[in-house]
Amino acid sequence: MAAAPDVSVVVPVLDEEATVEPLFQGIVASLDGAGIPGEVIFVDDGSTDATFERLARLHEADPRLRVLSFDRNYGQHPAMHAGISRARGRIVVTMDGDLQNSPSDIPHLV
């Protein structure tokens, strides 16, 4: 088993098919640029668009991405709790899935 990451980034999403890829790429670039070993956990809170499919494709290309998927919409707080409870990093950073938060802020938070 691989060593636990230093940072877990938890992102609840709902119908964010257009933003998950650029957000994931931005998070990974920010972590890699700062030399921070990390994982990214997206929690799909019952999306009805192609959010889960896009996340699954991204996971296939990069195992640092973990995806949780709810069968229906439970709300942001339960989705956030699910991601945090599965985080393996010693530091957890939470972000919105709609690109409101800049991934470049992660190293400053850490």
N, C-alpha and C positions, 0 to 999 in steps of 0.2 A: 504494500500500500504506500502511496506517495505521502510525503510529509504534508502536514496541514498547512494551508496558506496563511500568510500573515493577515491578509485582509479578505473579508467577504463583502461583496457589494450586492445588496438585496434590492430588487426592483419589481414592485407589483405592477402589472399591466392589465389593461382591459381595452380590447379593440385598438391596439397600437401597431398594427402590421406595418405601417409606414415608418415608424420610428425605431423599432427594436434593433434593426441591423445597424444604422448609424450610431445608435446609443451604445450598443455592444462594442462596436469598433472603437468608439471614443473612450470607453472605459478601459479596454485592453491597451490602447495606445498610451493612456495616462498611467496605468499601472506599470507597463513595460518601460516607459520612458523614465519613470522614477525608480526602476529596479525593485518594485514591490511585488513579491509573490502573492497572487490573489486568485480568487474564484469569483464568478458572477452568477448570482441566482436570480433568475426571472421567475416570477409567480404569475401565471396566466389565470386571472380571476374570472374565468368563464367567458372568454372572448367568443364572439360569433363571427369574426372575420378570420383571416389567415395568420393571425398572430402566432398561434401554437405551431403551425407548419413552418413558419419562418424561423422560429426559435429552435425547432427540432433540426432544421437544416444547419443552422449555425452551430449547434451542439455537435453534430457529426464532424464538422470541420475543426472544432476546438473544444476539447473535453473540459477546459476550465469553466465552460458554461454549463450550468445545471438548470434544469427546467422543471418546475412543478406546475401542474395543471389542475384547476378545479373544474368540476362537472357543471357548475353554474356560478353565477356572480354572488359572492358572499360579502364583498365590500373590501375597501382598501386595508382596514386594520386587520381583519383575519388573514388576508393575503400577506401582509407585512409580517405578522406573527409566524405564519407558516415558513416564510423564508428565513427569518431570524432564528427560529428554532432548529433549522437544518444547517445553519451556517457553521463552518468549521474553522473560520479565521478567528484569531484572538481579538481582532478589531472588526466591527461591523459598521459599514457605511450604507445608509439607505438613500435611495434616489427615486424620484418620480419617473415614469416611463415616457413622458411626453416631451422630453428634451428641455424642461424648465430648468433643470440643474445641469451645470456644465461638468462633464467628466474631468476636465482639467483641474477642478477644485479638489479632487480626491487626495492627491499628495499633500495638499495644505491641511486637509482635515486629519490625515494620518499623522 
